[in-house]
Amino acid sequence: MARQLQAENDALRAMLRLVPEPSATFVTARVVADNGGAFVRTVLVTAGLRDGVRKGSVAMTGEGVVGRVAGMSFHQSAEDI
């Protein structure tokens, strides 16, 4: 029965041309610097390329999305908030 259901699901996905969503990954980092600008705010955090951070990645807090990664090095990244 399980194989029949799996085959049916596979057939339906193929008919819909369903593309599965990529799995989300998370990196935890500390804010170590804040430029404190009046119009543009950028923070420097302790996660970079070595942690899988890429330009354009989303920066989040417990409340939701707060910004995007603007630039990075191997050990740190800068987020525009």
mmCIF file of the N, C-alpha and C atoms, coordinates in Angstrom:
data_MODEL
# 
_entry.id   MODEL 
# 
loop_
_atom_site.group_PDB 
_atom_site.id 
_atom_site.type_symbol 
_atom_site.label_atom_id 
_atom_site.label_alt_id 
_atom_site.label_comp_id 
_atom_site.label_asym_id 
_atom_site.label_entity_id 
_atom_site.label_seq_id 
_atom_site.pdbx_PDB_ins_code 
_atom_site.Cartn_x 
_atom_site.Cartn_y 
_atom_site.Cartn_z 
_atom_site.occupancy 
_atom_site.B_iso_or_equiv 
_atom_site.pdbx_formal_charge 
_atom_site.auth_seq_id 
_atom_site.auth_comp_id 
_atom_site.auth_asym_id 
_atom_site.auth_atom_id 
_atom_site.pdbx_PDB_model_num 
ATOM 1   N N  . MET A 1 1  ? 0.825  -1.199 0.000   1.00 0.00 ? 1  MET A N  1 
ATOM 2   C CA . MET A 1 1  ? 0.000  0.000  0.000   1.00 0.00 ? 1  MET A CA 1 
ATOM 3   C C  . MET A 1 1  ? 0.870  1.264  0.000   1.00 0.00 ? 1  MET A C  1 
ATOM 4   N N  . ALA A 1 2  ? 1.918  1.256  0.833   1.00 0.00 ? 2  ALA A N  1 
ATOM 5   C CA . ALA A 1 2  ? 2.779  2.436  0.914   1.00 0.00 ? 2  ALA A CA 1 
ATOM 6   C C  . ALA A 1 2  ? 3.482  2.703  -0.417  1.00 0.00 ? 2  ALA A C  1 
ATOM 7   N N  . ARG A 1 3  ? 3.880  1.649  -1.099  1.00 0.00 ? 3  ARG A N  1 
ATOM 8   C CA . ARG A 1 3  ? 4.548  1.816  -2.397  1.00 0.00 ? 3  ARG A CA 1 
ATOM 9   C C  . ARG A 1 3  ? 3.579  2.363  -3.443  1.00 0.00 ? 3  ARG A C  1 
ATOM 10  N N  . GLN A 1 4  ? 2.325  1.938  -3.381  1.00 0.00 ? 4  GLN A N  1 
ATOM 11  C CA . GLN A 1 4  ? 1.316  2.463  -4.306  1.00 0.00 ? 4  GLN A CA 1 
ATOM 12  C C  . GLN A 1 4  ? 1.114  3.958  -4.084  1.00 0.00 ? 4  GLN A C  1 
ATOM 13  N N  . LEU A 1 5  ? 1.020  4.344  -2.820  1.00 0.00 ? 5  LEU A N  1 
ATOM 14  C CA . LEU A 1 5  ? 0.837  5.768  -2.499  1.00 0.00 ? 5  LEU A CA 1 
ATOM 15  C C  . LEU A 1 5  ? 2.048  6.581  -2.936  1.00 0.00 ? 5  LEU A C  1 
ATOM 16  N N  . GLN A 1 6  ? 3.251  6.044  -2.729  1.00 0.00 ? 6  GLN A N  1 
ATOM 17  C CA . GLN A 1 6  ? 4.465  6.748  -3.148  1.00 0.00 ? 6  GLN A CA 1 
ATOM 18  C C  . GLN A 1 6  ? 4.492  6.899  -4.666  1.00 0.00 ? 6  GLN A C  1 
ATOM 19  N N  . ALA A 1 7  ? 4.110  5.842  -5.389  1.00 0.00 ? 7  ALA A N  1 
ATOM 20  C CA . ALA A 1 7  ? 4.067  5.898  -6.849  1.00 0.00 ? 7  ALA A CA 1 
ATOM 21  C C  . ALA A 1 7  ? 3.040  6.920  -7.325  1.00 0.00 ? 7  ALA A C  1 
ATOM 22  N N  . GLU A 1 8  ? 1.889  6.953  -6.663  1.00 0.00 ? 8  GLU A N  1 
ATOM 23  C CA . GLU A 1 8  ? 0.854  7.934  -7.030  1.00 0.00 ? 8  GLU A CA 1 
ATOM 24  C C  . GLU A 1 8  ? 1.340  9.357  -6.760  1.00 0.00 ? 8  GLU A C  1 
ATOM 25  N N  . ASN A 1 9  ? 1.971  9.578  -5.608  1.00 0.00 ? 9  ASN A N  1 
ATOM 26  C CA . ASN A 1 9  ? 2.522  10.906 -5.291  1.00 0.00 ? 9  ASN A CA 1 
ATOM 27  C C  . ASN A 1 9  ? 3.574  11.325 -6.311  1.00 0.00 ? 9  ASN A C  1 
ATOM 28  N N  . ASP A 1 10 ? 4.453  10.399 -6.680  1.00 0.00 ? 10 ASP A N  1 
ATOM 29  C CA . ASP A 1 10 ? 5.476  10.704 -7.677  1.00 0.00 ? 10 ASP A CA 1 
ATOM 30  C C  . ASP A 1 10 ? 4.843  11.072 -9.013  1.00 0.00 ? 10 ASP A C  1 
ATOM 31  N N  . ALA A 1 11 ? 3.806  10.346 -9.416  1.00 0.00 ? 11 ALA A N  1 
ATOM 32  C CA . ALA A 1 11 ? 3.126  10.641 -10.675 1.00 0.00 ? 11 ALA A CA 1 
ATOM 33  C C  . ALA A 1 11 ? 2.447  12.007 -10.639 1.00 0.00 ? 11 ALA A C  1 
ATOM 34  N N  . LEU A 1 12 ? 1.801  12.319 -9.533  1.00 0.00 ? 12 LEU A N  1 
ATOM 35  C CA . LEU A 1 12 ? 1.139  13.630 -9.401  1.00 0.00 ? 12 LEU A CA 1 
ATOM 36  C C  . LEU A 1 12 ? 2.155  14.766 -9.399  1.00 0.00 ? 12 LEU A C  1 
ATOM 37  N N  . ARG A 1 13 ? 3.277  14.572 -8.713  1.00 0.00 ? 13 ARG A N  1 
ATOM 38  C CA . ARG A 1 13 ? 4.332  15.593 -8.712  1.00 0.00 ? 13 ARG A CA 1 
ATOM 39  C C  . ARG A 1 13 ? 4.871  15.816 -10.121 1.00 0.00 ? 13 ARG A C  1 
ATOM 40  N N  . ALA A 1 14 ? 5.048  14.733 -10.866 1.00 0.00 ? 14 ALA A N  1 
ATOM 41  C CA . ALA A 1 14 ? 5.537  14.843 -12.242 1.00 0.00 ? 14 ALA A CA 1 
ATOM 42  C C  . ALA A 1 14 ? 4.534  15.588 -13.111 1.00 0.00 ? 14 ALA A C  1 
ATOM 43  N N  . MET A 1 15 ? 3.237  15.317 -12.946 1.00 0.00 ? 15 MET A N  1 
ATOM 44  C CA . MET A 1 15 ? 2.209  16.003 -13.726 1.00 0.00 ? 15 MET A CA 1 
ATOM 45  C C  . MET A 1 15 ? 2.184  17.491 -13.413 1.00 0.00 ? 15 MET A C  1 
ATOM 46  N N  . LEU A 1 16 ? 2.410  17.843 -12.156 1.00 0.00 ? 16 LEU A N  1 
ATOM 47  C CA . LEU A 1 16 ? 2.405  19.249 -11.751 1.00 0.00 ? 16 LEU A CA 1 
ATOM 48  C C  . LEU A 1 16 ? 3.737  19.945 -12.000 1.00 0.00 ? 16 LEU A C  1 
ATOM 49  N N  . ARG A 1 17 ? 4.759  19.148 -12.371 1.00 0.00 ? 17 ARG A N  1 
ATOM 50  C CA . ARG A 1 17 ? 6.129  19.663 -12.514 1.00 0.00 ? 17 ARG A CA 1 
ATOM 51  C C  . ARG A 1 17 ? 6.575  20.341 -11.224 1.00 0.00 ? 17 ARG A C  1 
ATOM 52  N N  . LEU A 1 18 ? 6.245  19.704 -10.132 1.00 0.00 ? 18 LEU A N  1 
ATOM 53  C CA . LEU A 1 18 ? 6.545  20.245 -8.812  1.00 0.00 ? 18 LEU A CA 1 
ATOM 54  C C  . LEU A 1 18 ? 8.047  20.235 -8.540  1.00 0.00 ? 18 LEU A C  1 
ATOM 55  N N  . VAL A 1 19 ? 8.564  21.377 -8.141  1.00 0.00 ? 19 VAL A N  1 
ATOM 56  C CA . VAL A 1 19 ? 9.963  21.482 -7.758  1.00 0.00 ? 19 VAL A CA 1 
ATOM 57  C C  . VAL A 1 19 ? 10.001 21.653 -6.239  1.00 0.00 ? 19 VAL A C  1 
ATOM 58  N N  . PRO A 1 20 ? 10.616 20.713 -5.525  1.00 0.00 ? 20 PRO A N  1 
ATOM 59  C CA . PRO A 1 20 ? 10.642 20.824 -4.069  1.00 0.00 ? 20 PRO A CA 1 
ATOM 60  C C  . PRO A 1 20 ? 11.446 22.041 -3.605  1.00 0.00 ? 20 PRO A C  1 
ATOM 61  N N  . GLU A 1 21 ? 10.994 22.652 -2.527  1.00 0.00 ? 21 GLU A N  1 
ATOM 62  C CA . GLU A 1 21 ? 11.704 23.798 -1.967  1.00 0.00 ? 21 GLU A CA 1 
ATOM 63  C C  . GLU A 1 21 ? 13.005 23.337 -1.332  1.00 0.00 ? 21 GLU A C  1 
ATOM 64  N N  . PRO A 1 22 ? 14.058 24.153 -1.462  1.00 0.00 ? 22 PRO A N  1 
ATOM 65  C CA . PRO A 1 22 ? 15.314 23.771 -0.818  1.00 0.00 ? 22 PRO A CA 1 
ATOM 66  C C  . PRO A 1 22 ? 15.163 23.830 0.698   1.00 0.00 ? 22 PRO A C  1 
ATOM 67  N N  . SER A 1 23 ? 15.896 23.002 1.377   1.00 0.00 ? 23 SER A N  1 
ATOM 68  C CA . SER A 1 23 ? 15.809 23.006 2.839   1.00 0.00 ? 23 SER A CA 1 
ATOM 69  C C  . SER A 1 23 ? 16.497 24.254 3.391   1.00 0.00 ? 23 SER A C  1 
ATOM 70  N N  . ALA A 1 24 ? 15.937 24.808 4.419   1.00 0.00 ? 24 ALA A N  1 
ATOM 71  C CA . ALA A 1 24 ? 16.486 26.016 5.038   1.00 0.00 ? 24 ALA A CA 1 
ATOM 72  C C  . ALA A 1 24 ? 17.625 25.643 5.978   1.00 0.00 ? 24 ALA A C  1 
ATOM 73  N N  . THR A 1 25 ? 18.642 26.472 5.987   1.00 0.00 ? 25 THR A N  1 
ATOM 74  C CA . THR A 1 25 ? 19.737 26.304 6.936   1.00 0.00 ? 25 THR A CA 1 
ATOM 75  C C  . THR A 1 25 ? 19.885 27.596 7.727   1.00 0.00 ? 25 THR A C  1 
ATOM 76  N N  . PHE A 1 26 ? 20.330 27.468 8.960   1.00 0.00 ? 26 PHE A N  1 
ATOM 77  C CA . PHE A 1 26 ? 20.458 28.618 9.826   1.00 0.00 ? 26 PHE A CA 1 
ATOM 78  C C  . PHE A 1 26 ? 21.857 28.686 10.408  1.00 0.00 ? 26 PHE A C  1 
ATOM 79  N N  . VAL A 1 27 ? 22.346 29.904 10.602  1.00 0.00 ? 27 VAL A N  1 
ATOM 80  C CA . VAL A 1 27 ? 23.628 30.152 11.239  1.00 0.00 ? 27 VAL A CA 1 
ATOM 81  C C  . VAL A 1 27 ? 23.388 31.160 12.348  1.00 0.00 ? 27 VAL A C  1 
ATOM 82  N N  . THR A 1 28 ? 23.884 30.873 13.531  1.00 0.00 ? 28 THR A N  1 
ATOM 83  C CA . THR A 1 28 ? 23.766 31.800 14.642  1.00 0.00 ? 28 THR A CA 1 
ATOM 84  C C  . THR A 1 28 ? 25.041 32.626 14.738  1.00 0.00 ? 28 THR A C  1 
ATOM 85  N N  . ALA A 1 29 ? 24.891 33.932 14.955  1.00 0.00 ? 29 ALA A N  1 
ATOM 86  C CA . ALA A 1 29 ? 26.064 34.813 15.036  1.00 0.00 ? 29 ALA A CA 1 
ATOM 87  C C  . ALA A 1 29 ? 25.807 35.943 16.036  1.00 0.00 ? 29 ALA A C  1 
ATOM 88  N N  . ARG A 1 30 ? 26.885 36.536 16.497  1.00 0.00 ? 30 ARG A N  1 
ATOM 89  C CA . ARG A 1 30 ? 26.802 37.695 17.386  1.00 0.00 ? 30 ARG A CA 1 
ATOM 90  C C  . ARG A 1 30 ? 27.081 38.974 16.624  1.00 0.00 ? 30 ARG A C  1 
ATOM 91  N N  . VAL A 1 31 ? 26.383 40.032 16.985  1.00 0.00 ? 31 VAL A N  1 
ATOM 92  C CA . VAL A 1 31 ? 26.689 41.349 16.444  1.00 0.00 ? 31 VAL A CA 1 
ATOM 93  C C  . VAL A 1 31 ? 27.891 41.878 17.208  1.00 0.00 ? 31 VAL A C  1 
ATOM 94  N N  . VAL A 1 32 ? 28.962 42.234 16.475  1.00 0.00 ? 32 VAL A N  1 
ATOM 95  C CA . VAL A 1 32 ? 30.179 42.721 17.121  1.00 0.00 ? 32 VAL A CA 1 
ATOM 96  C C  . VAL A 1 32 ? 30.451 44.193 16.830  1.00 0.00 ? 32 VAL A C  1 
ATOM 97  N N  . ALA A 1 33 ? 29.747 44.771 15.866  1.00 0.00 ? 33 ALA A N  1 
ATOM 98  C CA . ALA A 1 33 ? 29.923 46.190 15.559  1.00 0.00 ? 33 ALA A CA 1 
ATOM 99  C C  . ALA A 1 33 ? 28.654 46.725 14.921  1.00 0.00 ? 33 ALA A C  1 
ATOM 100 N N  . ASP A 1 34 ? 28.385 48.015 15.177  1.00 0.00 ? 34 ASP A N  1 
ATOM 101 C CA . ASP A 1 34 ? 27.213 48.689 14.638  1.00 0.00 ? 34 ASP A CA 1 
ATOM 102 C C  . ASP A 1 34 ? 27.652 50.082 14.243  1.00 0.00 ? 34 ASP A C  1 
ATOM 103 N N  . ASN A 1 35 ? 27.435 50.469 12.961  1.00 0.00 ? 35 ASN A N  1 
ATOM 104 C CA . ASN A 1 35 ? 27.893 51.788 12.531  1.00 0.00 ? 35 ASN A CA 1 
ATOM 105 C C  . ASN A 1 35 ? 27.032 52.917 13.075  1.00 0.00 ? 35 ASN A C  1 
ATOM 106 N N  . GLY A 1 36 ? 25.811 52.624 13.500  1.00 0.00 ? 36 GLY A N  1 
ATOM 107 C CA . GLY A 1 36 ? 24.958 53.623 14.139  1.00 0.00 ? 36 GLY A CA 1 
ATOM 108 C C  . GLY A 1 36 ? 24.586 54.801 13.264  1.00 0.00 ? 36 GLY A C  1 
ATOM 109 N N  . GLY A 1 37 ? 24.543 54.629 11.946  1.00 0.00 ? 37 GLY A N  1 
ATOM 110 C CA . GLY A 1 37 ? 24.200 55.719 11.041  1.00 0.00 ? 37 GLY A CA 1 
ATOM 111 C C  . GLY A 1 37 ? 22.739 56.134 11.174  1.00 0.00 ? 37 GLY A C  1 
ATOM 112 N N  . ALA A 1 38 ? 22.449 57.380 10.793  1.00 0.00 ? 38 ALA A N  1 
ATOM 113 C CA . ALA A 1 38 ? 21.087 57.903 10.893  1.00 0.00 ? 38 ALA A CA 1 
ATOM 114 C C  . ALA A 1 38 ? 20.182 57.357 9.789   1.00 0.00 ? 38 ALA A C  1 
ATOM 115 N N  . PHE A 1 39 ? 20.745 57.107 8.595   1.00 0.00 ? 39 PHE A N  1 
ATOM 116 C CA . PHE A 1 39 ? 19.913 56.694 7.463   1.00 0.00 ? 39 PHE A CA 1 
ATOM 117 C C  . PHE A 1 39 ? 20.158 55.258 7.016   1.00 0.00 ? 39 PHE A C  1 
ATOM 118 N N  . VAL A 1 40 ? 21.368 54.795 7.160   1.00 0.00 ? 40 VAL A N  1 
ATOM 119 C CA . VAL A 1 40 ? 21.711 53.425 6.780   1.00 0.00 ? 40 VAL A CA 1 
ATOM 120 C C  . VAL A 1 40 ? 22.326 52.756 7.989   1.00 0.00 ? 40 VAL A C  1 
ATOM 121 N N  . ARG A 1 41 ? 21.853 51.569 8.305   1.00 0.00 ? 41 ARG A N  1 
ATOM 122 C CA . ARG A 1 41 ? 22.384 50.857 9.458   1.00 0.00 ? 41 ARG A CA 1 
ATOM 123 C C  . ARG A 1 41 ? 22.968 49.530 9.003   1.00 0.00 ? 41 ARG A C  1 
ATOM 124 N N  . THR A 1 42 ? 24.230 49.335 9.280   1.00 0.00 ? 42 THR A N  1 
ATOM 125 C CA . THR A 1 42 ? 24.914 48.093 8.959   1.00 0.00 ? 42 THR A CA 1 
ATOM 126 C C  . THR A 1 42 ? 25.524 47.546 10.230  1.00 0.00 ? 42 THR A C  1 
ATOM 127 N N  . VAL A 1 43 ? 25.362 46.243 10.439  1.00 0.00 ? 43 VAL A N  1 
ATOM 128 C CA . VAL A 1 43 ? 25.981 45.600 11.595  1.00 0.00 ? 43 VAL A CA 1 
ATOM 129 C C  . VAL A 1 43 ? 26.963 44.549 11.097  1.00 0.00 ? 43 VAL A C  1 
ATOM 130 N N  . LEU A 1 44 ? 28.000 44.332 11.875  1.00 0.00 ? 44 LEU A N  1 
ATOM 131 C CA . LEU A 1 44 ? 29.004 43.318 11.580  1.00 0.00 ? 44 LEU A CA 1 
ATOM 132 C C  . LEU A 1 44 ? 28.760 42.148 12.513  1.00 0.00 ? 44 LEU A C  1 
ATOM 133 N N  . VAL A 1 45 ? 28.681 40.940 11.962  1.00 0.00 ? 45 VAL A N  1 
ATOM 134 C CA . VAL A 1 45 ? 28.410 39.754 12.777  1.00 0.00 ? 45 VAL A CA 1 
ATOM 135 C C  . VAL A 1 45 ? 29.512 38.715 12.595  1.00 0.00 ? 45 VAL A C  1 
ATOM 136 N N  . THR A 1 46 ? 29.540 37.760 13.529  1.00 0.00 ? 46 THR A N  1 
ATOM 137 C CA . THR A 1 46 ? 30.616 36.771 13.590  1.00 0.00 ? 46 THR A CA 1 
ATOM 138 C C  . THR A 1 46 ? 30.336 35.508 12.787  1.00 0.00 ? 46 THR A C  1 
ATOM 139 N N  . ALA A 1 47 ? 29.728 35.632 11.637  1.00 0.00 ? 47 ALA A N  1 
ATOM 140 C CA . ALA A 1 47 ? 29.522 34.500 10.739  1.00 0.00 ? 47 ALA A CA 1 
ATOM 141 C C  . ALA A 1 47 ? 29.878 34.954 9.332   1.00 0.00 ? 47 ALA A C  1 
ATOM 142 N N  . GLY A 1 48 ? 30.605 34.110 8.617   1.00 0.00 ? 48 GLY A N  1 
ATOM 143 C CA . GLY A 1 48 ? 31.043 34.473 7.272   1.00 0.00 ? 48 GLY A CA 1 
ATOM 144 C C  . GLY A 1 48 ? 30.991 33.301 6.323   1.00 0.00 ? 48 GLY A C  1 
ATOM 145 N N  . LEU A 1 49 ? 31.848 33.350 5.302   1.00 0.00 ? 49 LEU A N  1 
ATOM 146 C CA . LEU A 1 49 ? 31.882 32.304 4.285   1.00 0.00 ? 49 LEU A CA 1 
ATOM 147 C C  . LEU A 1 49 ? 32.095 30.917 4.876   1.00 0.00 ? 49 LEU A C  1 
ATOM 148 N N  . ARG A 1 50 ? 32.938 30.817 5.890   1.00 0.00 ? 50 ARG A N  1 
ATOM 149 C CA . ARG A 1 50 ? 33.214 29.498 6.493   1.00 0.00 ? 50 ARG A CA 1 
ATOM 150 C C  . ARG A 1 50 ? 31.955 28.874 7.087   1.00 0.00 ? 50 ARG A C  1 
ATOM 151 N N  . ASP A 1 51 ? 30.973 29.723 7.420   1.00 0.00 ? 51 ASP A N  1 
ATOM 152 C CA . ASP A 1 51 ? 29.729 29.258 8.032   1.00 0.00 ? 51 ASP A CA 1 
ATOM 153 C C  . ASP A 1 51 ? 28.612 29.067 7.008   1.00 0.00 ? 51 ASP A C  1 
ATOM 154 N N  . GLY A 1 52 ? 28.899 29.349 5.747   1.00 0.00 ? 52 GLY A N  1 
ATOM 155 C CA . GLY A 1 52 ? 27.893 29.190 4.703   1.00 0.00 ? 52 GLY A CA 1 
ATOM 156 C C  . GLY A 1 52 ? 27.111 30.455 4.391   1.00 0.00 ? 52 GLY A C  1 
ATOM 157 N N  . VAL A 1 53 ? 27.510 31.586 4.947   1.00 0.00 ? 53 VAL A N  1 
ATOM 158 C CA . VAL A 1 53 ? 26.829 32.857 4.680   1.00 0.00 ? 53 VAL A CA 1 
ATOM 159 C C  . VAL A 1 53 ? 27.186 33.323 3.269   1.00 0.00 ? 53 VAL A C  1 
ATOM 160 N N  . ARG A 1 54 ? 26.201 33.784 2.526   1.00 0.00 ? 54 ARG A N  1 
ATOM 161 C CA . ARG A 1 54 ? 26.401 34.284 1.168   1.00 0.00 ? 54 ARG A CA 1 
ATOM 162 C C  . ARG A 1 54 ? 25.742 35.646 1.009   1.00 0.00 ? 54 ARG A C  1 
ATOM 163 N N  . LYS A 1 55 ? 26.272 36.446 0.089   1.00 0.00 ? 55 LYS A N  1 
ATOM 164 C CA . LYS A 1 55 ? 25.702 37.762 -0.170  1.00 0.00 ? 55 LYS A CA 1 
ATOM 165 C C  . LYS A 1 55 ? 24.243 37.608 -0.571  1.00 0.00 ? 55 LYS A C  1 
ATOM 166 N N  . GLY A 1 56 ? 23.380 38.418 0.021   1.00 0.00 ? 56 GLY A N  1 
ATOM 167 C CA . GLY A 1 56 ? 21.951 38.366 -0.261  1.00 0.00 ? 56 GLY A CA 1 
ATOM 168 C C  . GLY A 1 56 ? 21.168 37.472 0.683   1.00 0.00 ? 56 GLY A C  1 
ATOM 169 N N  . SER A 1 57 ? 21.875 36.705 1.523   1.00 0.00 ? 57 SER A N  1 
ATOM 170 C CA . SER A 1 57 ? 21.182 35.857 2.493   1.00 0.00 ? 57 SER A CA 1 
ATOM 171 C C  . SER A 1 57 ? 20.368 36.728 3.445   1.00 0.00 ? 57 SER A C  1 
ATOM 172 N N  . VAL A 1 58 ? 19.328 36.166 4.001   1.00 0.00 ? 58 VAL A N  1 
ATOM 173 C CA . VAL A 1 58 ? 18.448 36.895 4.913   1.00 0.00 ? 58 VAL A CA 1 
ATOM 174 C C  . VAL A 1 58 ? 19.033 36.908 6.318   1.00 0.00 ? 58 VAL A C  1 
ATOM 175 N N  . ALA A 1 59 ? 18.921 38.049 6.998   1.00 0.00 ? 59 ALA A N  1 
ATOM 176 C CA . ALA A 1 59 ? 19.306 38.169 8.406   1.00 0.00 ? 59 ALA A CA 1 
ATOM 177 C C  . ALA A 1 59 ? 18.013 38.210 9.222   1.00 0.00 ? 59 ALA A C  1 
ATOM 178 N N  . MET A 1 60 ? 17.944 37.350 10.248  1.00 0.00 ? 60 MET A N  1 
ATOM 179 C CA . MET A 1 60 ? 16.713 37.237 11.034  1.00 0.00 ? 60 MET A CA 1 
ATOM 180 C C  . MET A 1 60 ? 16.998 37.345 12.531  1.00 0.00 ? 60 MET A C  1 
ATOM 181 N N  . THR A 1 61 ? 15.959 37.740 13.246  1.00 0.00 ? 61 THR A N  1 
ATOM 182 C CA . THR A 1 61 ? 15.947 37.668 14.703  1.00 0.00 ? 61 THR A CA 1 
ATOM 183 C C  . THR A 1 61 ? 14.738 36.816 15.087  1.00 0.00 ? 61 THR A C  1 
ATOM 184 N N  . GLY A 1 62 ? 14.469 36.710 16.355  1.00 0.00 ? 62 GLY A N  1 
ATOM 185 C CA . GLY A 1 62 ? 13.295 35.976 16.799  1.00 0.00 ? 62 GLY A CA 1 
ATOM 186 C C  . GLY A 1 62 ? 11.999 36.608 16.335  1.00 0.00 ? 62 GLY A C  1 
ATOM 187 N N  . GLU A 1 63 ? 12.026 37.881 16.011  1.00 0.00 ? 63 GLU A N  1 
ATOM 188 C CA . GLU A 1 63 ? 10.827 38.589 15.560  1.00 0.00 ? 63 GLU A CA 1 
ATOM 189 C C  . GLU A 1 63 ? 10.607 38.490 14.061  1.00 0.00 ? 63 GLU A C  1 
ATOM 190 N N  . GLY A 1 64 ? 11.607 38.030 13.307  1.00 0.00 ? 64 GLY A N  1 
ATOM 191 C CA . GLY A 1 64 ? 11.456 37.900 11.856  1.00 0.00 ? 64 GLY A CA 1 
ATOM 192 C C  . GLY A 1 64 ? 12.635 38.464 11.089  1.00 0.00 ? 64 GLY A C  1 
ATOM 193 N N  . VAL A 1 65 ? 12.425 38.748 9.805   1.00 0.00 ? 65 VAL A N  1 
ATOM 194 C CA . VAL A 1 65 ? 13.484 39.249 8.925   1.00 0.00 ? 65 VAL A CA 1 
ATOM 195 C C  . VAL A 1 65 ? 13.844 40.675 9.306   1.00 0.00 ? 65 VAL A C  1 
ATOM 196 N N  . VAL A 1 66 ? 15.153 40.951 9.420   1.00 0.00 ? 66 VAL A N  1 
ATOM 197 C CA . VAL A 1 66 ? 15.605 42.298 9.764   1.00 0.00 ? 66 VAL A CA 1 
ATOM 198 C C  . VAL A 1 66 ? 16.521 42.908 8.717   1.00 0.00 ? 66 VAL A C  1 
ATOM 199 N N  . GLY A 1 67 ? 17.038 42.106 7.795   1.00 0.00 ? 67 GLY A N  1 
ATOM 200 C CA . GLY A 1 67 ? 17.930 42.662 6.784   1.00 0.00 ? 67 GLY A CA 1 
ATOM 201 C C  . GLY A 1 67 ? 18.499 41.593 5.870   1.00 0.00 ? 67 GLY A C  1 
ATOM 202 N N  . ARG A 1 68 ? 19.524 42.010 5.111   1.00 0.00 ? 68 ARG A N  1 
ATOM 203 C CA . ARG A 1 68 ? 20.198 41.109 4.173   1.00 0.00 ? 68 ARG A CA 1 
ATOM 204 C C  . ARG A 1 68 ? 21.702 41.266 4.294   1.00 0.00 ? 68 ARG A C  1 
ATOM 205 N N  . VAL A 1 69 ? 22.413 40.199 3.949   1.00 0.00 ? 69 VAL A N  1 
ATOM 206 C CA . VAL A 1 69 ? 23.877 40.224 3.966   1.00 0.00 ? 69 VAL A CA 1 
ATOM 207 C C  . VAL A 1 69 ? 24.346 41.084 2.796   1.00 0.00 ? 69 VAL A C  1 
ATOM 208 N N  . ALA A 1 70 ? 25.136 42.101 3.105   1.00 0.00 ? 70 ALA A N  1 
ATOM 209 C CA . ALA A 1 70 ? 25.637 43.021 2.088   1.00 0.00 ? 70 ALA A CA 1 
ATOM 210 C C  . ALA A 1 70 ? 27.035 42.643 1.618   1.00 0.00 ? 70 ALA A C  1 
ATOM 211 N N  . GLY A 1 71 ? 27.806 42.037 2.494   1.00 0.00 ? 71 GLY A N  1 
ATOM 212 C CA . GLY A 1 71 ? 29.165 41.646 2.144   1.00 0.00 ? 71 GLY A CA 1 
ATOM 213 C C  . GLY A 1 71 ? 29.712 40.725 3.208   1.00 0.00 ? 71 GLY A C  1 
ATOM 214 N N  . MET A 1 72 ? 30.785 40.001 2.876   1.00 0.00 ? 72 MET A N  1 
ATOM 215 C CA . MET A 1 72 ? 31.320 39.073 3.861   1.00 0.00 ? 72 MET A CA 1 
ATOM 216 C C  . MET A 1 72 ? 32.776 38.770 3.590   1.00 0.00 ? 72 MET A C  1 
ATOM 217 N N  . SER A 1 73 ? 33.406 38.248 4.616   1.00 0.00 ? 73 SER A N  1 
ATOM 218 C CA . SER A 1 73 ? 34.748 37.694 4.500   1.00 0.00 ? 73 SER A CA 1 
ATOM 219 C C  . SER A 1 73 ? 34.661 36.266 5.020   1.00 0.00 ? 73 SER A C  1 
ATOM 220 N N  . PHE A 1 74 ? 35.797 35.632 5.210   1.00 0.00 ? 74 PHE A N  1 
ATOM 221 C CA . PHE A 1 74 ? 35.792 34.249 5.655   1.00 0.00 ? 74 PHE A CA 1 
ATOM 222 C C  . PHE A 1 74 ? 35.202 34.101 7.052   1.00 0.00 ? 74 PHE A C  1 
ATOM 223 N N  . HIS A 1 75 ? 35.477 35.068 7.955   1.00 0.00 ? 75 HIS A N  1 
ATOM 224 C CA . HIS A 1 75 ? 35.085 34.950 9.361   1.00 0.00 ? 75 HIS A CA 1 
ATOM 225 C C  . HIS A 1 75 ? 33.915 35.834 9.783   1.00 0.00 ? 75 HIS A C  1 
ATOM 226 N N  . GLN A 1 76 ? 33.530 36.811 8.965   1.00 0.00 ? 76 GLN A N  1 
ATOM 227 C CA . GLN A 1 76 ? 32.474 37.746 9.388   1.00 0.00 ? 76 GLN A CA 1 
ATOM 228 C C  . GLN A 1 76 ? 31.681 38.229 8.194   1.00 0.00 ? 76 GLN A C  1 
ATOM 229 N N  . SER A 1 77 ? 30.546 38.868 8.479   1.00 0.00 ? 77 SER A N  1 
ATOM 230 C CA . SER A 1 77 ? 29.726 39.433 7.396   1.00 0.00 ? 77 SER A CA 1 
ATOM 231 C C  . SER A 1 77 ? 29.069 40.721 7.879   1.00 0.00 ? 77 SER A C  1 
ATOM 232 N N  . ALA A 1 78 ? 28.662 41.538 6.910   1.00 0.00 ? 78 ALA A N  1 
ATOM 233 C CA . ALA A 1 78 ? 27.991 42.804 7.192   1.00 0.00 ? 78 ALA A CA 1 
ATOM 234 C C  . ALA A 1 78 ? 26.561 42.715 6.682   1.00 0.00 ? 78 ALA A C  1 
ATOM 235 N N  . GLU A 1 79 ? 25.617 43.054 7.562   1.00 0.00 ? 79 GLU A N  1 
ATOM 236 C CA . GLU A 1 79 ? 24.204 43.014 7.209   1.00 0.00 ? 79 GLU A CA 1 
ATOM 237 C C  . GLU A 1 79 ? 23.631 44.412 7.170   1.00 0.00 ? 79 GLU A C  1 
ATOM 238 N N  . ASP A 1 80 ? 22.951 44.741 6.079   1.00 0.00 ? 80 ASP A N  1 
ATOM 239 C CA . ASP A 1 80 ? 22.202 46.003 5.986   1.00 0.00 ? 80 ASP A CA 1 
ATOM 240 C C  . ASP A 1 80 ? 20.860 45.770 6.656   1.00 0.00 ? 80 ASP A C  1 
ATOM 241 N N  . ILE A 1 81 ? 20.572 46.596 7.642   1.00 0.00 ? 81 ILE A N  1 
ATOM 242 C CA . ILE A 1 81 ? 19.322 46.448 8.383   1.00 0.00 ? 81 ILE A CA 1 
ATOM 243 C C  . ILE A 1 81 ? 18.410 47.606 8.066   1.00 0.00 ? 81 ILE A C  1 
# 
